[in-house]
Amino acid sequence: DEAADLAALVAQNVSVSIGRTHAGVTAASVLGDWPVHSVGELLRVELGDAYAGRTRRLVLALDITHLDALGPCKVAELVVEYTSIGDAVAQHVLHLPVTVHVATPVDAEIAGVDDAVREEVAILVAAKAQREAIEAADRGDIAGAQGLVRSAAERLRVVGLGSVRAAEFEARAADFDAFAELEQWAAKDRKAATFQAREAVRGRRRGPG
């Protein structure tokens, strides 16, 4: 409730600005529906207020055409700004480097892929497909909308194979399957799907039911 939320509030006006620091980075984007706008050459993401015990996930996509050499390379910088709430109200600014490690194909295969990142990206991409499906349905393209949803369900199942979150991914895929089978795609069903997509992209786990 409102009283509990106020008690748990730890920061206000949280924002993250993304700045490219290497010529090989040609573009930056944010996966999800956070408010994003450009400030000069920076991409600024507004995350709103932060509460104790709640996780906000921000997933960035960088288009990298080339890097100079093997090893660690700083490709971007994040500037996190927020106002802390507590005994004293204060403004904070944090500068966080974004570093990638350039490796040979053999070393990259040995290192493997970060499953947590891969899974989070899959959820966000599926949520984007769901929103695009709703837009297609609103234009009257029901077949196209169903195709988008079914493809998203298949991608979720592929990513979920062998994952510790396999049950969660299967449940999400089943939701997509059920949505694709709706014959009328009524407005109330699309509204429910929109809510699910927003919950997914903002990193909130679904409750039971």
N, C-alpha and C positions, 0 to 999 in steps of 0.2 A: 504494500500500500504506500501512499504518499509519504507518511511519516518514516517508514522504514527506508524508502529510497533516499530521503533527505539525510538520514543518519549514515547511509552507506556512501554518500557522494564524496569522492576524494579529489576530483579535478573537474574543471569546467573549460569549455572552449578548446578542446583538444584538437590539434591539427597537425598534419604531417605534410611537409613540402618535399618533393623529389626533384633533385637537380642532377643532371648528367655531368659527369666529370671526365669522360673519355670520348675521344672523337669517334671511336667505333660504335658507340651507343647512338643509334639513330632515332629512337623513339622510346617513350615510356608511357605505360597505361596502367590503370587500376582495374582489377577484376572485382566486380561487385557494384552495388548501386549507391555507394557513398557519394555525397556531393563533391564534385571535383571542378576546379576552375584553374585557369592559367594565370600566373603572376610573373610577367616577363617570360623568362625561359624555364621557370619552375612550374611544376604541377602540384597544386595544393589540394589536399584532401581534408574535408571537415568531418571529424569523428564525433563531435558533440561532447557530452559529459561522460565522465568515467566513474564507475561505481566499484566498490570493494567486492572482490569475489566474482566479478564478471569479466569474461574474456572478449576482447575485440580483435578480430583477425583482419589484417590488411595484406592483400596479396598483390604484388606488383609484377608486371610483365615488361621486360626490357628487350628491345630489338637490338642485337649486337651483331654487326657485320664483320668485325675483325678485332683482334687484340694483338698486342705487339710480340709477346713472348710467353713461354711457359711459366707457370707459377702464379702467385696471387697478383691480382690487379684490381685496383679501385675503379669501379665503373660509375658509381653514383654516390650521392650523399643525401641522407634523410635529415631534415630539420624538424624536430618535434617541439611544438610549443603548447603550453597549457598553463592554466592558473590553478595552483594548489589550494585546497580548502582545508582548514583546520584551525589551529590556534592562531596562525597568521596567514593571511592571504598573500600569495606571492606569484609572480610570473616566472616561468621557467622556459629555457630554450636548450635543447639537447641536439648535438650534431653527431650523427651516426653514419659511419662509412658503410657502403655496400661493396663488398669485395667478392669477386669470383676467382676460382682457381682454374687456370688453363692447364689442361693435362693432355697427354697423348691418348689416343683411343684405348690402348691397353690399360693404362692407369685409370682412365675414366670408367672402364668396365669393371675393374677391380673395386673401385670406390663405390660404384652403384648409385642408385637414385634415392633421394630422401623420400621415403614413403609418405611421411606426414605432409610434405609439400605437394607431392603428386596427388594425394587423396583430396587435399583442400582445393587444388586447382580443378579437379574433376567435379567436385560439388558445385563450384562457382560457374564452371562452363555449362553444367547441366541446368543450373538455375537460369543462366542467360538464355539457353535454348527454350526453357519453359516460358520465359517472358516473350521471346520471339514467336513462339507458338500461339500465345494468347493474342498477340498483335495480328498474326496471320488469320486467326479465327475471326477476329473483329472485322477483317477485310473480306470475310466470306470464304477464305481458302482453308476449308476444314481438312482436306486431304494433306495439304502442306503442313498444317499445324500438327496433325497426328504423326506425320513422318518425323518431324523435329523431336517430338516427345518420345517416340519409340527409339530413335537413334540415341537420345540422351539416356534412356533406360539401359540400352545395351552397353554404352560406355561406362556407366556406373557399375554394371556387373563385371566388366573386364577389370576395372581398377580394384574392385572388391575381392577378386580372386586371391586367396592367400593372405588377405589383410586381417589384422586383429579386429578391424571394424567391418568385417564381411557381413555380419547380420544387419548392421546399420545401412550399408550400401544396398543390400538386397531389399530392405524395407523401402528405401528411397526409390529404387528401381520399380518395385511393385506399385508404389504410388503413381509413378509415371505411366506404367502400363494401364492402370485403372483410368487415369485421366485420358489416355489415348483412345480408350474404348467408349468414352461417352459419345452418345449418338447426337445429342442436340448441342452440346457445348454451351449450356445455358450460362447466362451472365453470372449467376451465383457460383457456379462451378469454376468459372474463370477467376472470379474474385478470390475464392479459396486457394486456387493455384498461385495467384499473384502473391498472396500472403505467405505461402510456403516458400516461394522463391526469395522473397525479401528476408525471411528468417534464415534461409541458407546462406545468402551472401553476407549477412551481418554476423555470421558465426555463432548463432544461437542454436543450441541443441533443441530438438523437438521434445516436448513433454509426452507422457503416455497418452494414447488415444488418438 
